[in-house]
Amino acid sequence: MSKRYLPAAEMPAVRKKMLADTIDRLLFWLERSRQRRRLGRLSNHMLKDIGLTRADIEFEMLKRPWEG
């Protein structure tokens, strides 16, 4: 017996919420990755202005998106 997949309009509310939460979490992780890459492109002088070192940024860039 094959599974029947329902269109979003017919999905139970709980499943819609779970799907929305999952998408939100993925988008959050994507944005976190982008921010880390942007930090990596800052000059040492700019990092100093915001109180960070190159080592701080290298450590941050090694983290996976889901690691805070």
N, C-alpha and C positions, 0 to 999 in steps of 0.2 A: 504494500500500500504506500503510495507516495504522499508526501506532506502537501497540504494546500496552504499556499501563502496568501494572506489577506492584504488587500490594498490598505494604505495607511488610514483611510477613512473608516475602515472596518476593524482596525486594530483595537484591542482593549486599551483603556486609558493607562493602565500600569505599564504595558509594553511600550506605548508611545513615550511615556515619561522616561523609561529606561533607555530607549533609543535616543531621545533628546539629551539626556544626561551623558551618554556615551559620546555623542557628537560634540557636546560642549567640552568634555574632558580632552578629546583629541585636538580640538581647536586651541584649547589652553596650552597643551603641550607643544603644538606647532608654534604658537606665539612665543613661548619660553625659549624654544630653540632659536628662533629668529633673533630674539633679544641677546642671547648669548653670542651669536655670530656677530652681531653689531658691536657688542663690547669688545670682541676680539679684533675688530678693525680700528679701534681707537688708538691714538698715539699714546706713548708713555706719558707725555705732558698732559694730555686730556684725562688720562686715568688718574694722574696725581691730583688734578683739579677736583675730582669726585671722590678722592680718598681711597683709591684702589691701586694695586700694583699689578704688573704683568703676571706675576705668579698667582695672584688672586684670580685673574681672568682665566689663566691656563687651567687652574683647578676647576673653575666653574664650567669651562667648556668641555671638560672630560665627563661631566655628569650626563646621565641620560635625561631625556625630557621629563620623565615622571619623577625624577629626583629633585626635590626642592632646593 
